[in-house]
């Protein structure tokens, strides 16, 4: 189990590094930004969540789904 956790962390590090270096040319950047935008809109519409929280949740969810489809 601990090996899976370390593997996930390594994949996340690798993905974030690639996104930072390649920018919009990286295949993971656009889905994560789309998730952030959808989350921000949902956060602006919903009375319980603010748009920054929605943005973070949307981006985090898409990033997670990128690593674990």
N, CA, C and O atoms as a GROMACS GRO file, in nm:
protein
  276
    1UNK      N    1   0.082  -0.119   0.000
    1UNK     CA    2   0.000   0.000   0.000
    1UNK      C    3   0.086   0.126   0.000
    1UNK      O    4   0.057   0.220  -0.074
    2UNK      N    5   0.190   0.128   0.079
    2UNK     CA    6   0.276   0.245   0.084
    2UNK      C    7   0.346   0.266  -0.050
    2UNK      O    8   0.376   0.380  -0.088
    3UNK      N    9   0.371   0.157  -0.121
    3UNK     CA   10   0.435   0.169  -0.252
    3UNK      C   11   0.345   0.242  -0.350
    3UNK      O   12   0.392   0.322  -0.430
    4UNK      N   13   0.213   0.215  -0.344
    4UNK     CA   14   0.118   0.285  -0.431
    4UNK      C   15   0.116   0.433  -0.401
    4UNK      O   16   0.106   0.515  -0.492
    5UNK      N   17   0.125   0.470  -0.272
    5UNK     CA   18   0.123   0.610  -0.233
    5UNK      C   19   0.246   0.682  -0.288
    5UNK      O   20   0.236   0.792  -0.342
    6UNK      N   21   0.363   0.619  -0.274
    6UNK     CA   22   0.485   0.678  -0.327
    6UNK      C   23   0.480   0.688  -0.479
    6UNK      O   24   0.528   0.785  -0.537
    7UNK      N   25   0.421   0.587  -0.542
    7UNK     CA   26   0.407   0.588  -0.687
    7UNK      C   27   0.319   0.703  -0.732
    7UNK      O   28   0.350   0.771  -0.830
    8UNK      N   29   0.208   0.726  -0.660
    8UNK     CA   30   0.118   0.836  -0.692
    8UNK      C   31   0.189   0.970  -0.677
    8UNK      O   32   0.174   1.059  -0.761
    9UNK      N   33   0.265   0.985  -0.570
    9UNK     CA   34   0.338   1.110  -0.546
    9UNK      C   35   0.440   1.133  -0.656
    9UNK      O   36   0.455   1.246  -0.704
   10UNK      N   37   0.509   1.029  -0.697
   10UNK     CA   38   0.608   1.042  -0.805
   10UNK      C   39   0.540   1.080  -0.936
   10UNK      O   40   0.591   1.164  -1.011
   11UNK      N   41   0.426   1.018  -0.965
   11UNK     CA   42   0.352   1.052  -1.087
   11UNK      C   43   0.305   1.197  -1.083
   11UNK      O   44   0.314   1.268  -1.183
   12UNK      N   45   0.256   1.241  -0.969
   12UNK     CA   46   0.209   1.379  -0.955
   12UNK      C   47   0.324   1.478  -0.973
   12UNK      O   48   0.308   1.580  -1.040
   13UNK      N   49   0.438   1.446  -0.914
   13UNK     CA   50   0.555   1.533  -0.930
   13UNK      C   51   0.597   1.543  -1.076
   13UNK      O   52   0.625   1.651  -1.127
   14UNK      N   53   0.601   1.428  -1.141
   14UNK     CA   54   0.641   1.423  -1.282
   14UNK      C   55   0.543   1.502  -1.370
   14UNK      O   56   0.584   1.576  -1.460
   15UNK      N   57   0.414   1.486  -1.343
   15UNK     CA   58   0.311   1.555  -1.420
   15UNK      C   59   0.319   1.706  -1.399
   15UNK      O   60   0.313   1.782  -1.495
   16UNK      N   61   0.333   1.748  -1.275
   16UNK     CA   62   0.343   1.892  -1.246
   16UNK      C   63   0.468   1.954  -1.307
   16UNK      O   64   0.464   2.066  -1.358
   17UNK      N   65   0.578   1.881  -1.302
   17UNK     CA   66   0.702   1.930  -1.362
   17UNK      C   67   0.686   1.945  -1.513
   17UNK      O   68   0.729   2.045  -1.571
   18UNK      N   69   0.625   1.846  -1.575
   18UNK     CA   70   0.602   1.853  -1.720
   18UNK      C   71   0.510   1.969  -1.756
   18UNK      O   72   0.534   2.038  -1.855
   19UNK      N   73   0.405   1.989  -1.677
   19UNK     CA   74   0.313   2.099  -1.704
   19UNK      C   75   0.383   2.234  -1.687
   19UNK      O   76   0.358   2.328  -1.763
   20UNK      N   77   0.469   2.244  -1.587
   20UNK     CA   78   0.540   2.370  -1.563
   20UNK      C   79   0.640   2.399  -1.674
   20UNK      O   80   0.655   2.514  -1.716
   21UNK      N   81   0.708   2.297  -1.722
   21UNK     CA   82   0.810   2.317  -1.825
   21UNK      C   83   0.750   2.340  -1.963
   21UNK      O   84   0.796   2.426  -2.038
   22UNK      N   85   0.645   2.261  -1.997
   22UNK     CA   86   0.590   2.267  -2.132
   22UNK      C   87   0.474   2.364  -2.147
   22UNK      O   88   0.437   2.400  -2.259
   23UNK      N   89   0.416   2.405  -2.037
   23UNK     CA   90   0.304   2.498  -2.043
   23UNK      C   91   0.184   2.440  -2.116
   23UNK      O   92   0.144   2.327  -2.088
   24UNK      N   93   0.127   2.516  -2.208
   24UNK     CA   94   0.007   2.473  -2.280
   24UNK      C   95   0.034   2.359  -2.378
   24UNK      O   96  -0.060   2.298  -2.428
   25UNK      N   97   0.159   2.330  -2.405
   25UNK     CA   98   0.193   2.220  -2.497
   25UNK      C   99   0.184   2.083  -2.428
   25UNK      O  100   0.181   1.980  -2.496
   26UNK      N  101   0.179   2.082  -2.297
   26UNK     CA  102   0.167   1.957  -2.223
   26UNK      C  103   0.023   1.907  -2.232
   26UNK      O  104  -0.070   1.987  -2.218
   27UNK      N  105   0.003   1.778  -2.254
   27UNK     CA  106  -0.134   1.725  -2.269
   27UNK      C  107  -0.220   1.736  -2.143
   27UNK      O  108  -0.342   1.722  -2.152
   28UNK      N  109  -0.162   1.758  -2.028
   28UNK     CA  110  -0.240   1.766  -1.905
   28UNK      C  111  -0.283   1.906  -1.867
   28UNK      O  112  -0.367   1.924  -1.779
   29UNK      N  113  -0.226   2.007  -1.930
   29UNK     CA  114  -0.254   2.145  -1.890
   29UNK      C  115  -0.396   2.186  -1.922
   29UNK      O  116  -0.465   2.241  -1.836
   30UNK      N  117  -0.442   2.161  -2.043
   30UNK     CA  118  -0.575   2.207  -2.083
   30UNK      C  119  -0.687   2.144  -2.002
   30UNK      O  120  -0.778   2.216  -1.961
   31UNK      N  121  -0.686   2.013  -1.976
   31UNK     CA  122  -0.793   1.956  -1.892
   31UNK      C  123  -0.794   2.013  -1.750
   31UNK      O  124  -0.901   2.036  -1.694
   32UNK      N  125  -0.677   2.037  -1.694
   32UNK     CA  126  -0.670   2.090  -1.558
   32UNK      C  127  -0.721   2.234  -1.556
   32UNK      O  128  -0.794   2.273  -1.464
   33UNK      N  129  -0.685   2.313  -1.655
   33UNK     CA  130  -0.736   2.451  -1.662
   33UNK      C  131  -0.886   2.454  -1.687
   33UNK      O  132  -0.956   2.539  -1.633
   34UNK      N  133  -0.936   2.361  -1.767
   34UNK     CA  134  -1.080   2.352  -1.790
   34UNK      C  135  -1.152   2.317  -1.660
   34UNK      O  136  -1.255   2.377  -1.628
   35UNK      N  137  -1.098   2.223  -1.586
   35UNK     CA  138  -1.156   2.188  -1.456
   35UNK      C  139  -1.155   2.305  -1.360
   35UNK      O  140  -1.250   2.326  -1.284
   36UNK      N  141  -1.047   2.383  -1.363
   36UNK     CA  142  -1.039   2.501  -1.277
   36UNK      C  143  -1.146   2.603  -1.315
   36UNK      O  144  -1.210   2.662  -1.228
   37UNK      N  145  -1.166   2.624  -1.444
   37UNK     CA  146  -1.268   2.720  -1.490
   37UNK      C  147  -1.408   2.673  -1.452
   37UNK      O  148  -1.489   2.753  -1.405
   38UNK      N  149  -1.438   2.546  -1.473
   38UNK     CA  150  -1.570   2.493  -1.437
   38UNK      C  151  -1.591   2.504  -1.286
   38UNK      O  152  -1.700   2.539  -1.241
   39UNK      N  153  -1.489   2.473  -1.209
   39UNK     CA  154  -1.499   2.484  -1.064
   39UNK      C  155  -1.520   2.627  -1.018
   39UNK      O  156  -1.598   2.652  -0.926
   40UNK      N  157  -1.452   2.721  -1.083
   40UNK     CA  158  -1.469   2.862  -1.047
   40UNK      C  159  -1.610   2.910  -1.078
   40UNK      O  160  -1.670   2.984  -1.000
   41UNK      N  161  -1.663   2.868  -1.192
   41UNK     CA  162  -1.800   2.906  -1.228
   41UNK      C  163  -1.900   2.845  -1.129
   41UNK      O  164  -1.992   2.912  -1.083
   42UNK      N  165  -1.880   2.718  -1.097
   42UNK     CA  166  -1.968   2.653  -0.999
   42UNK      C  167  -1.958   2.721  -0.864
   42UNK      O  168  -2.059   2.739  -0.795
   43UNK      N  169  -1.838   2.760  -0.825
   43UNK     CA  170  -1.820   2.830  -0.698
   43UNK      C  171  -1.885   2.967  -0.696
   43UNK      O  172  -1.932   3.013  -0.592
   44UNK      N  173  -1.888   3.033  -0.812
   44UNK     CA  174  -1.952   3.164  -0.820
   44UNK      C  175  -2.104   3.152  -0.814
   44UNK      O  176  -2.171   3.240  -0.762
   45UNK      N  177  -2.157   3.042  -0.867
   45UNK     CA  178  -2.303   3.022  -0.872
   45UNK      C  179  -2.356   2.968  -0.739
   45UNK      O  180  -2.461   3.011  -0.692
   46UNK      N  181  -2.284   2.876  -0.680
   46UNK     CA  182  -2.330   2.812  -0.556
   46UNK      C  183  -2.311   2.907  -0.437
   46UNK      O  184  -2.206   2.970  -0.426
   47UNK      N  185  -2.409   2.916  -0.350
   47UNK     CA  186  -2.396   3.008  -0.236
   47UNK      C  187  -2.304   2.958  -0.125
   47UNK      O  188  -2.261   3.037  -0.040
   48UNK      N  189  -2.274   2.830  -0.123
   48UNK     CA  190  -2.195   2.773  -0.014
   48UNK      C  191  -2.044   2.782  -0.040
   48UNK      O  192  -1.965   2.788   0.054
   49UNK      N  193  -2.005   2.782  -0.167
   49UNK     CA  194  -1.863   2.776  -0.204
   49UNK      C  195  -1.825   2.905  -0.277
   49UNK      O  196  -1.902   2.954  -0.360
   50UNK      N  197  -1.709   2.960  -0.246
   50UNK     CA  198  -1.662   3.078  -0.318
   50UNK      C  199  -1.589   3.035  -0.444
   50UNK      O  200  -1.552   2.918  -0.458
   51UNK      N  201  -1.568   3.128  -0.536
   51UNK     CA  202  -1.506   3.089  -0.663
   51UNK      C  203  -1.361   3.042  -0.648
   51UNK      O  204  -1.321   2.951  -0.721
   52UNK      N  205  -1.280   3.099  -0.556
   52UNK     CA  206  -1.144   3.044  -0.543
   52UNK      C  207  -1.143   2.899  -0.494
   52UNK      O  208  -1.060   2.819  -0.537
   53UNK      N  209  -1.235   2.866  -0.405
   53UNK     CA  210  -1.243   2.729  -0.356
   53UNK      C  211  -1.288   2.637  -0.469
   53UNK      O  212  -1.234   2.528  -0.486
   54UNK      N  213  -1.386   2.681  -0.546
   54UNK     CA  214  -1.432   2.603  -0.661
   54UNK      C  215  -1.321   2.583  -0.762
   54UNK      O  216  -1.307   2.474  -0.818
   55UNK      N  217  -1.243   2.687  -0.786
   55UNK     CA  218  -1.131   2.679  -0.880
   55UNK      C  219  -1.031   2.573  -0.833
   55UNK      O  220  -0.987   2.490  -0.912
   56UNK      N  221  -0.996   2.577  -0.706
   56UNK     CA  222  -0.899   2.482  -0.653
   56UNK      C  223  -0.953   2.339  -0.657
   56UNK      O  224  -0.880   2.245  -0.691
   57UNK      N  225  -1.080   2.323  -0.622
   57UNK     CA  226  -1.140   2.190  -0.624
   57UNK      C  227  -1.148   2.137  -0.767
   57UNK      O  228  -1.117   2.021  -0.792
   58UNK      N  229  -1.189   2.221  -0.861
   58UNK     CA  230  -1.199   2.178  -1.000
   58UNK      C  231  -1.064   2.140  -1.059
   58UNK      O  232  -1.052   2.037  -1.126
   59UNK      N  233  -0.963   2.222  -1.033
   59UNK     CA  234  -0.830   2.191  -1.084
   59UNK      C  235  -0.774   2.066  -1.018
   59UNK      O  236  -0.714   1.982  -1.085
   60UNK      N  237  -0.795   2.053  -0.888
   60UNK     CA  238  -0.746   1.935  -0.817
   60UNK      C  239  -0.812   1.807  -0.864
   60UNK      O  240  -0.747   1.704  -0.879
   61UNK      N  241  -0.943   1.814  -0.888
   61UNK     CA  242  -1.016   1.696  -0.934
   61UNK      C  243  -0.967   1.653  -1.073
   61UNK      O  244  -0.945   1.534  -1.096
   62UNK      N  245  -0.951   1.747  -1.164
   62UNK     CA  246  -0.905   1.712  -1.299
   62UNK      C  247  -0.761   1.661  -1.296
   62UNK      O  248  -0.725   1.572  -1.373
   63UNK      N  249  -0.680   1.718  -1.210
   63UNK     CA  250  -0.543   1.670  -1.198
   63UNK      C  251  -0.542   1.527  -1.146
   63UNK      O  252  -0.468   1.442  -1.196
   64UNK      N  253  -0.626   1.499  -1.045
   64UNK     CA  254  -0.636   1.364  -0.992
   64UNK      C  255  -0.686   1.268  -1.099
   64UNK      O  256  -0.632   1.158  -1.114
   65UNK      N  257  -0.790   1.307  -1.175
   65UNK     CA  258  -0.844   1.222  -1.279
   65UNK      C  259  -0.741   1.202  -1.392
   65UNK      O  260  -0.745   1.100  -1.461
   66UNK      N  261  -0.653   1.294  -1.410
   66UNK     CA  262  -0.546   1.278  -1.509
   66UNK      C  263  -0.449   1.168  -1.466
   66UNK      O  264  -0.399   1.092  -1.549
   67UNK      N  265  -0.423   1.160  -1.335
   67UNK     CA  266  -0.331   1.060  -1.284
   67UNK      C  267  -0.398   0.925  -1.262
   67UNK      O  268  -0.336   0.820  -1.281
   68UNK      N  269  -0.525   0.928  -1.220
   68UNK     CA  270  -0.600   0.804  -1.192
   68UNK      C  271  -0.731   0.806  -1.270
   68UNK      O  272  -0.835   0.841  -1.214
   69UNK      N  273  -0.728   0.770  -1.398
   69UNK     CA  274  -0.850   0.779  -1.480
   69UNK      C  275  -0.961   0.688  -1.439
   69UNK      O  276  -1.067   0.688  -1.501
   0.00000   0.00000   0.00000
